[in-house]
């Protein structure tokens, strides 16, 4: 059974199809313009990420410098303590040499630490 449509029905279907396609097209264009309007935030986000990385690297550098400074201060303090305690070093090395039955010429004192008991 063949159904014949009149010219008016065909034109009505074509008009509805055209209207639907125009609406879809405009919504797509509005969506694309919205996406393009968000591009200005991409640069701001990239700059914020770069700033965070730079701050983190700067913090690591400062921490490394602080550790190196602390180590140099400890070494200087140990040297001061060793030079202040030359008499103590001489007494201890003489006691060790006497206990071992040798001379104190072969001893090298690198550090002296007090042991808590």
C-alpha positions, 0 to 999 in steps of 0.5 A: 500500500503506497501512501502519497503525501501532498506537496503541503505535507512535504513542505511542512516536514521540510520546514520542521527539519530546517527549523531543527537543524537551525536550532542545533546549529545555533546551540553548537555555535553558542557552545563553541563561543563559550569554550572560546571565552574560557581560553583567557583562564588557561594562561592564568592557570599556566602562570599559577602552576609555573609560580608554584613550581618556582616557589617550590624550587626556591624553597628547596634551594633555601632549605639546601642552603640552610642545611649547608650553613648549619653543617658549616656552623657545626664543623666550625664549633667542633673545631673550636671545641677541639682547639679549646680542649687541646689539654684534654686531648693531650691527657686522653691520648696519653692515657690511651697510649699508656694503656696500650703501652705505646707512644701517643705519636701515632694517634689522631684525635678527630672528635671528643664526645661526652657519653651520658650514663 
